[in-house]
Amino acid sequence: MSTHDLIAERLRMAYSAGAIPPLRDGLDPADGASAYAVQALNTRFWQAQGRRIVGRKVGLTAKAVQVQLGVNQPDFGVLFDDMRIVDGGVLAADRVLQPKAEAEVALVLAAALPSAQTSAADVTAATAHAVAAIEIVDSRIADWRISFADTVADNGSSAFFVLGRDERPLDGLDLYTCGMALEVNGELASLGAGAACLGHPLEAAAWLARTLAASGDPLRAGDIILTGALGPMVAISPGDRIEAKIGGLGAVSFHYGEPGDGQ
């Protein structure tokens, strides 16, 4: 078994067995190519288990986080159908290890984006609608002691996501200056704006489209894109109710339940 296979298996086991140390014994912290190879191995494994890809998430869109991890680009992970929680639904505490919540703009595509030169304008033309979203991020790496390679290999530190019910066409939306407020149990926990997401959520989506097209696995019609956090992520605890409000897109929420609750 190759080093990449061993790391992929270690990450899969961590979902049920608990968080593991950083992967530096087999993965250089800056080795993005190897990290994406590990991510691809687990993606194919999960597809063989019957999971269905419904889109992608963009991570590391905040410049401060890029500086922290010593990188100059975002990353991406895969969204599977069983990662979606209905708006207002419940996520059981035993489905995650060390979760955090962040508010994002999600796009749903009406058309494929096959070009490695995709622009923000191309994304606009291909988008069916935008919705408010919450991504529940999680790390299989103990205490979130992640490098760039750790988070990429770990499917972009993904876990679950929630999409709002208010589907808005992009025409007339200002996703650059739109404000975001994330509340936990009715108390403000995170503030942000569209510009915090790689300068603009549509630019984050265009980066993703170019990157995937260049790798031969382009975004397709119907895909969901989580474009990246609009503000700081927030740690959550069982019993919390999390709600995000984004200007022009409305609200989205979920309840973080006790073990065995809900999804």
C-alpha atoms as a printed R data frame, in Angstrom:
    type eleno elety resid chain resno       x      y       z
1   ATOM     1    CA   MET     A     1   0.000  0.000   0.000
2   ATOM     2    CA   SER     A     2   1.367  3.421  -0.968
3   ATOM     3    CA   THR     A     3   1.946  6.284   1.467
4   ATOM     4    CA   HIS     A     4  -1.000  8.129  -0.054
5   ATOM     5    CA   ASP     A     5  -3.247  5.083   0.450
6   ATOM     6    CA   LEU     A     6  -2.153  4.734   4.075
7   ATOM     7    CA   ILE     A     7  -2.859  8.407   4.805
8   ATOM     8    CA   ALA     A     8  -6.251  8.200   3.095
9   ATOM     9    CA   GLU     A     9  -7.184  5.178   5.185
10  ATOM    10    CA   ARG     A    10  -5.999  6.900   8.365
11  ATOM    11    CA   LEU     A    11  -8.244  9.882   7.635
12  ATOM    12    CA   ARG     A    12 -11.255  7.676   6.904
13  ATOM    13    CA   MET     A    13 -10.816  5.810  10.174
14  ATOM    14    CA   ALA     A    14 -10.611  9.087  12.103
15  ATOM    15    CA   TYR     A    15 -14.260  9.855  11.310
16  ATOM    16    CA   SER     A    16 -15.316  7.109  13.727
17  ATOM    17    CA   ALA     A    17 -12.212  6.466  15.825
18  ATOM    18    CA   GLY     A    18 -11.376 10.086  16.651
19  ATOM    19    CA   ALA     A    19  -9.002 12.824  15.565
20  ATOM    20    CA   ILE     A    20  -5.438 11.926  14.629
21  ATOM    21    CA   PRO     A    21  -2.102 13.785  14.788
22  ATOM    22    CA   PRO     A    22  -1.054 15.990  11.857
23  ATOM    23    CA   LEU     A    23  -0.024 14.027   8.785
24  ATOM    24    CA   ARG     A    24   3.567 15.304   8.683
25  ATOM    25    CA   ASP     A    25   5.049 11.813   8.990
26  ATOM    26    CA   GLY     A    26   3.890 11.108   5.419
27  ATOM    27    CA   LEU     A    27   2.796 14.428   3.943
28  ATOM    28    CA   ASP     A    28   4.878 17.589   3.713
29  ATOM    29    CA   PRO     A    29   2.821 20.532   5.035
30  ATOM    30    CA   ALA     A    30   3.192 22.416   1.739
31  ATOM    31    CA   ASP     A    31   2.751 19.459  -0.640
32  ATOM    32    CA   GLY     A    32  -0.583 20.356  -2.204
33  ATOM    33    CA   ALA     A    33  -0.266 17.860  -5.051
34  ATOM    34    CA   SER     A    34   0.100 14.890  -2.711
35  ATOM    35    CA   ALA     A    35  -2.658 16.224  -0.460
36  ATOM    36    CA   TYR     A    36  -5.102 16.439  -3.364
37  ATOM    37    CA   ALA     A    37  -4.056 12.921  -4.394
38  ATOM    38    CA   VAL     A    38  -5.079 11.698  -0.931
39  ATOM    39    CA   GLN     A    39  -8.353 13.625  -1.169
40  ATOM    40    CA   ALA     A    40  -9.042 12.023  -4.568
41  ATOM    41    CA   LEU     A    41  -8.392  8.526  -3.178
42  ATOM    42    CA   ASN     A    42 -11.000  9.026  -0.478
43  ATOM    43    CA   THR     A    43 -13.426 10.643  -2.914
44  ATOM    44    CA   ARG     A    44 -13.267  7.558  -5.136
45  ATOM    45    CA   PHE     A    45 -13.566  5.277  -2.082
46  ATOM    46    CA   TRP     A    46 -16.699  7.060  -0.880
47  ATOM    47    CA   GLN     A    47 -18.228  7.098  -4.359
48  ATOM    48    CA   ALA     A    48 -17.724  3.331  -4.492
49  ATOM    49    CA   GLN     A    49 -19.620  3.158  -1.187
50  ATOM    50    CA   GLY     A    50 -22.579  4.878  -2.863
51  ATOM    51    CA   ARG     A    51 -22.065  8.500  -1.878
52  ATOM    52    CA   ARG     A    52 -22.982 11.001  -4.607
53  ATOM    53    CA   ILE     A    53 -21.078 14.215  -5.352
54  ATOM    54    CA   VAL     A    54 -23.349 17.294  -5.415
55  ATOM    55    CA   GLY     A    55 -20.735 20.056  -5.614
56  ATOM    56    CA   ARG     A    56 -17.598 21.543  -4.110
57  ATOM    57    CA   LYS     A    57 -16.591 23.829  -1.268
58  ATOM    58    CA   VAL     A    58 -13.934 26.519  -1.402
59  ATOM    59    CA   GLY     A    59 -11.764 27.011   1.669
60  ATOM    60    CA   LEU     A    60  -8.933 29.291   2.795
61  ATOM    61    CA   THR     A    61 -10.565 32.291   1.116
62  ATOM    62    CA   ALA     A    62  -9.552 34.695   3.890
63  ATOM    63    CA   LYS     A    63  -6.115 36.251   3.405
64  ATOM    64    CA   ALA     A    64  -5.410 36.068   7.147
65  ATOM    65    CA   VAL     A    65  -5.918 32.301   7.139
66  ATOM    66    CA   GLN     A    66  -3.729 31.906   4.039
67  ATOM    67    CA   VAL     A    67  -0.944 33.801   5.814
68  ATOM    68    CA   GLN     A    68  -1.411 31.629   8.899
69  ATOM    69    CA   LEU     A    69  -0.926 28.443   6.857
70  ATOM    70    CA   GLY     A    70   1.795 29.873   4.615
71  ATOM    71    CA   VAL     A    71  -0.136 29.593   1.338
72  ATOM    72    CA   ASN     A    72  -1.204 32.062  -1.318
73  ATOM    73    CA   GLN     A    73  -4.271 30.296  -2.695
74  ATOM    74    CA   PRO     A    74  -7.556 28.785  -1.562
75  ATOM    75    CA   ASP     A    75  -8.279 25.074  -1.499
76  ATOM    76    CA   PHE     A    76 -11.323 22.947  -2.227
77  ATOM    77    CA   GLY     A    77 -13.154 19.891  -0.998
78  ATOM    78    CA   VAL     A    78 -15.968 17.671  -2.233
79  ATOM    79    CA   LEU     A    79 -19.625 17.976  -1.188
80  ATOM    80    CA   PHE     A    80 -21.561 14.715  -0.988
81  ATOM    81    CA   ASP     A    81 -25.341 14.355  -0.901
82  ATOM    82    CA   ASP     A    82 -25.323 12.988   2.659
83  ATOM    83    CA   MET     A    83 -23.549 16.101   3.951
84  ATOM    84    CA   ARG     A    84 -26.617 18.295   3.480
85  ATOM    85    CA   ILE     A    85 -28.831 19.225   6.428
86  ATOM    86    CA   VAL     A    86 -32.238 20.758   5.736
87  ATOM    87    CA   ASP     A    87 -32.720 24.382   6.730
88  ATOM    88    CA   GLY     A    88 -33.775 24.366  10.377
89  ATOM    89    CA   GLY     A    89 -32.726 20.744  10.756
90  ATOM    90    CA   VAL     A    90 -30.660 18.956  13.380
91  ATOM    91    CA   LEU     A    91 -27.071 17.720  13.289
92  ATOM    92    CA   ALA     A    92 -26.315 15.024  15.859
93  ATOM    93    CA   ALA     A    93 -23.247 15.635  17.985
94  ATOM    94    CA   ASP     A    94 -21.885 12.144  17.317
95  ATOM    95    CA   ARG     A    95 -21.597 12.899  13.578
96  ATOM    96    CA   VAL     A    96 -18.693 15.327  14.075
97  ATOM    97    CA   LEU     A    97 -15.504 15.589  16.125
98  ATOM    98    CA   GLN     A    98 -14.621 19.260  16.691
99  ATOM    99    CA   PRO     A    99 -17.079 21.273  14.613
100 ATOM   100    CA   LYS     A   100 -17.159 24.952  13.780
101 ATOM   101    CA   ALA     A   101 -19.772 26.906  11.824
102 ATOM   102    CA   GLU     A   102 -19.265 29.601   9.212
103 ATOM   103    CA   ALA     A   103 -21.671 31.593   7.046
104 ATOM   104    CA   GLU     A   104 -21.241 31.568   3.284
105 ATOM   105    CA   VAL     A   105 -22.839 32.422  -0.029
106 ATOM   106    CA   ALA     A   106 -23.784 29.274  -1.931
107 ATOM   107    CA   LEU     A   107 -24.305 29.164  -5.691
108 ATOM   108    CA   VAL     A   108 -26.261 26.538  -7.605
109 ATOM   109    CA   LEU     A   109 -25.236 26.171 -11.237
110 ATOM   110    CA   ALA     A   110 -27.636 26.036 -14.172
111 ATOM   111    CA   ALA     A   111 -24.823 25.275 -16.624
112 ATOM   112    CA   ALA     A   112 -21.409 23.617 -16.593
113 ATOM   113    CA   LEU     A   113 -18.197 25.628 -16.299
114 ATOM   114    CA   PRO     A   114 -15.734 23.649 -18.455
115 ATOM   115    CA   SER     A   115 -13.138 26.345 -19.162
116 ATOM   116    CA   ALA     A   116  -9.804 26.732 -17.389
117 ATOM   117    CA   GLN     A   117 -10.174 30.459 -18.124
118 ATOM   118    CA   THR     A   118 -13.525 30.856 -16.343
119 ATOM   119    CA   SER     A   119 -14.162 34.407 -15.117
120 ATOM   120    CA   ALA     A   120 -16.526 35.782 -12.486
121 ATOM   121    CA   ALA     A   121 -18.751 36.927 -15.368
122 ATOM   122    CA   ASP     A   122 -18.852 33.349 -16.667
123 ATOM   123    CA   VAL     A   123 -19.890 32.147 -13.208
124 ATOM   124    CA   THR     A   124 -22.647 34.759 -13.124
125 ATOM   125    CA   ALA     A   125 -23.978 33.598 -16.496
126 ATOM   126    CA   ALA     A   126 -23.930 29.937 -15.400
127 ATOM   127    CA   THR     A   127 -25.583 30.420 -12.000
128 ATOM   128    CA   ALA     A   128 -29.229 29.517 -11.441
129 ATOM   129    CA   HIS     A   129 -29.447 31.163  -8.035
130 ATOM   130    CA   ALA     A   130 -27.653 32.047  -4.819
131 ATOM   131    CA   VAL     A   131 -28.687 31.136  -1.278
132 ATOM   132    CA   ALA     A   132 -27.498 31.821   2.236
133 ATOM   133    CA   ALA     A   133 -25.546 28.867   3.602
134 ATOM   134    CA   ILE     A   134 -23.876 27.582   6.715
135 ATOM   135    CA   GLU     A   135 -20.942 25.228   6.408
136 ATOM   136    CA   ILE     A   136 -20.167 23.034   9.390
137 ATOM   137    CA   VAL     A   137 -16.444 22.478   9.108
138 ATOM   138    CA   ASP     A   138 -14.650 19.782  11.070
139 ATOM   139    CA   SER     A   139 -11.125 18.457  11.227
140 ATOM   140    CA   ARG     A   140  -9.981 14.906  11.583
141 ATOM   141    CA   ILE     A   141  -6.671 16.422  12.731
142 ATOM   142    CA   ALA     A   142  -6.441 16.778  16.513
143 ATOM   143    CA   ASP     A   143  -6.960 20.291  17.924
144 ATOM   144    CA   TRP     A   144  -7.185 21.776  14.419
145 ATOM   145    CA   ARG     A   145  -3.364 21.769  14.187
146 ATOM   146    CA   ILE     A   146  -3.598 21.797  10.417
147 ATOM   147    CA   SER     A   147  -1.178 22.662   7.663
148 ATOM   148    CA   PHE     A   148  -2.275 23.353   4.082
149 ATOM   149    CA   ALA     A   149  -1.664 19.699   3.185
150 ATOM   150    CA   ASP     A   150  -3.552 18.444   6.243
151 ATOM   151    CA   THR     A   151  -6.743 20.333   5.404
152 ATOM   152    CA   VAL     A   152  -6.611 19.523   1.672
153 ATOM   153    CA   ALA     A   153  -6.091 15.804   2.299
154 ATOM   154    CA   ASP     A   154  -8.913 15.934   4.856
155 ATOM   155    CA   ASN     A   155 -11.405 16.997   2.150
156 ATOM   156    CA   GLY     A   156 -10.982 20.667   2.940
157 ATOM   157    CA   SER     A   157 -11.900 20.080   6.599
158 ATOM   158    CA   SER     A   158 -15.492 19.594   5.462
159 ATOM   159    CA   ALA     A   159 -18.374 17.991   7.347
160 ATOM   160    CA   PHE     A   160 -21.924 19.212   6.646
161 ATOM   161    CA   PHE     A   161 -23.736 22.163   5.092
162 ATOM   162    CA   VAL     A   162 -27.129 23.854   5.229
163 ATOM   163    CA   LEU     A   163 -28.735 25.828   2.393
164 ATOM   164    CA   GLY     A   164 -31.395 28.472   2.965
165 ATOM   165    CA   ARG     A   165 -34.821 28.240   1.372
166 ATOM   166    CA   ASP     A   166 -34.741 31.690  -0.248
167 ATOM   167    CA   GLU     A   167 -33.270 31.134  -3.718
168 ATOM   168    CA   ARG     A   168 -32.273 34.445  -5.317
169 ATOM   169    CA   PRO     A   169 -31.142 35.157  -8.900
170 ATOM   170    CA   LEU     A   170 -27.831 37.025  -9.040
171 ATOM   171    CA   ASP     A   171 -29.359 39.921 -10.940
172 ATOM   172    CA   GLY     A   172 -29.718 42.791  -8.493
173 ATOM   173    CA   LEU     A   173 -27.710 41.120  -5.707
174 ATOM   174    CA   ASP     A   174 -24.650 42.865  -4.276
175 ATOM   175    CA   LEU     A   175 -22.491 39.987  -3.086
176 ATOM   176    CA   TYR     A   176 -19.499 42.303  -2.509
177 ATOM   177    CA   THR     A   177 -20.886 44.612   0.181
178 ATOM   178    CA   CYS     A   178 -23.552 42.265   1.547
179 ATOM   179    CA   GLY     A   179 -23.297 41.961   5.302
180 ATOM   180    CA   MET     A   180 -23.318 38.729   7.285
181 ATOM   181    CA   ALA     A   181 -24.274 38.078  10.897
182 ATOM   182    CA   LEU     A   182 -23.894 34.621  12.451
183 ATOM   183    CA   GLU     A   183 -25.746 34.077  15.717
184 ATOM   184    CA   VAL     A   184 -25.416 31.266  18.241
185 ATOM   185    CA   ASN     A   185 -28.430 30.942  20.536
186 ATOM   186    CA   GLY     A   186 -29.528 34.420  19.519
187 ATOM   187    CA   GLU     A   187 -26.197 36.039  20.376
188 ATOM   188    CA   LEU     A   188 -23.989 37.582  17.713
189 ATOM   189    CA   ALA     A   189 -20.925 35.371  17.210
190 ATOM   190    CA   SER     A   190 -19.422 36.392  13.843
191 ATOM   191    CA   LEU     A   191 -19.663 39.361  11.482
192 ATOM   192    CA   GLY     A   192 -18.477 39.635   7.894
193 ATOM   193    CA   ALA     A   193 -19.164 40.707   4.340
194 ATOM   194    CA   GLY     A   194 -18.957 39.367   0.811
195 ATOM   195    CA   ALA     A   195 -15.659 41.119   0.159
196 ATOM   196    CA   ALA     A   196 -14.015 38.935   2.831
197 ATOM   197    CA   CYS     A   197 -14.405 35.906   0.563
198 ATOM   198    CA   LEU     A   198 -11.364 36.134  -1.735
199 ATOM   199    CA   GLY     A   199 -12.430 39.685  -2.608
200 ATOM   200    CA   HIS     A   200 -15.839 38.520  -3.902
201 ATOM   201    CA   PRO     A   201 -17.762 35.211  -3.705
202 ATOM   202    CA   LEU     A   202 -17.971 35.087  -7.507
203 ATOM   203    CA   GLU     A   203 -14.171 35.348  -7.740
204 ATOM   204    CA   ALA     A   204 -13.863 32.413  -5.340
205 ATOM   205    CA   ALA     A   205 -16.244 30.401  -7.520
206 ATOM   206    CA   ALA     A   206 -14.311 31.363 -10.663
207 ATOM   207    CA   TRP     A   207 -11.043 30.195  -9.063
208 ATOM   208    CA   LEU     A   208 -12.703 26.874  -8.250
209 ATOM   209    CA   ALA     A   209 -14.073 26.497 -11.781
210 ATOM   210    CA   ARG     A   210 -10.678 27.204 -13.360
211 ATOM   211    CA   THR     A   211  -8.890 24.824 -11.013
212 ATOM   212    CA   LEU     A   212 -11.294 21.934 -11.547
213 ATOM   213    CA   ALA     A   213 -11.449 22.464 -15.315
214 ATOM   214    CA   ALA     A   214  -7.654 22.408 -15.507
215 ATOM   215    CA   SER     A   215  -7.650 19.069 -13.653
216 ATOM   216    CA   GLY     A   216 -10.184 17.559 -16.063
217 ATOM   217    CA   ASP     A   217 -13.050 17.432 -13.558
218 ATOM   218    CA   PRO     A   218 -15.101 20.589 -14.268
219 ATOM   219    CA   LEU     A   219 -18.105 21.888 -12.415
220 ATOM   220    CA   ARG     A   220 -21.394 20.617 -13.850
221 ATOM   221    CA   ALA     A   221 -24.941 21.904 -14.134
222 ATOM   222    CA   GLY     A   222 -26.727 21.411 -10.824
223 ATOM   223    CA   ASP     A   223 -23.552 21.572  -8.741
224 ATOM   224    CA   ILE     A   224 -23.604 23.433  -5.437
225 ATOM   225    CA   ILE     A   225 -20.669 25.740  -4.725
226 ATOM   226    CA   LEU     A   226 -19.938 26.865  -1.178
227 ATOM   227    CA   THR     A   227 -17.858 29.932  -1.983
228 ATOM   228    CA   GLY     A   228 -16.105 30.407   1.360
229 ATOM   229    CA   ALA     A   229 -16.556 32.038   4.748
230 ATOM   230    CA   LEU     A   230 -17.730 35.651   5.003
231 ATOM   231    CA   GLY     A   231 -16.418 35.979   8.549
232 ATOM   232    CA   PRO     A   232 -14.634 34.074  11.326
233 ATOM   233    CA   MET     A   233 -15.733 30.516  11.991
234 ATOM   234    CA   VAL     A   234 -17.294 29.796  15.378
235 ATOM   235    CA   ALA     A   235 -16.910 26.712  17.577
236 ATOM   236    CA   ILE     A   236 -20.248 25.132  18.508
237 ATOM   237    CA   SER     A   237 -21.493 22.923  21.348
238 ATOM   238    CA   PRO     A   238 -24.362 20.430  21.650
239 ATOM   239    CA   GLY     A   239 -27.629 22.256  22.242
240 ATOM   240    CA   ASP     A   240 -26.645 25.319  20.207
241 ATOM   241    CA   ARG     A   241 -28.933 26.849  17.599
242 ATOM   242    CA   ILE     A   242 -26.980 28.510  14.815
243 ATOM   243    CA   GLU     A   243 -28.494 31.042  12.426
244 ATOM   244    CA   ALA     A   244 -26.836 33.059   9.666
245 ATOM   245    CA   LYS     A   245 -28.322 36.151   8.037
246 ATOM   246    CA   ILE     A   246 -26.835 37.487   4.794
247 ATOM   247    CA   GLY     A   247 -27.912 40.719   3.147
248 ATOM   248    CA   GLY     A   248 -30.077 40.042   0.100
249 ATOM   249    CA   LEU     A   249 -30.190 36.295   0.727
250 ATOM   250    CA   GLY     A   250 -32.138 35.972   3.956
251 ATOM   251    CA   ALA     A   251 -31.503 33.518   6.784
252 ATOM   252    CA   VAL     A   252 -30.468 29.892   7.248
253 ATOM   253    CA   SER     A   253 -30.204 27.844  10.441
254 ATOM   254    CA   PHE     A   254 -29.664 24.481  12.087
255 ATOM   255    CA   HIS     A   255 -29.658 22.995  15.576
256 ATOM   256    CA   TYR     A   256 -26.602 21.188  16.893
257 ATOM   257    CA   GLY     A   257 -28.175 18.367  18.834
258 ATOM   258    CA   GLU     A   258 -27.112 15.745  21.321
259 ATOM   259    CA   PRO     A   259 -25.634 12.394  20.219
260 ATOM   260    CA   GLY     A   260 -28.245 10.408  18.299
261 ATOM   261    CA   ASP     A   261 -30.389 13.423  17.436
262 ATOM   262    CA   GLY     A   262 -31.443 14.209  13.874
263 ATOM   263    CA   GLN     A   263 -29.035 13.571  11.032
